[in-house]
Amino acid sequence: MADKDLNVVNLRPLTEDQLNEKLIALKKEQLNLRFQAATGQLEKTARIREIRRGVARIKTLQRETRASEAN
């Protein structure tokens, strides 16, 4: 996944299902990066931070949509 895909501007128009798919993909990548870091094979250490922030952005958008639907 590219960094520009994790921008809020690119994430807002997505449906709840699409956000869930992206979240699952990010979680899988995060797990793989953790394994790479543990075995000393990780080249881009900053990618872990990008993934963590992307997960937070998606969860924030999901919470916002649930809150707006409740009102």
Protein Blocks (a to p, Z undefined) as FASTA:
>chain_A
ZZklmpmklmmmpcfklmmmmmmmmmmmmmmmmmmmmnopafblmlmmmmmmmmmmmmmm
mmmmmmmmmZZ
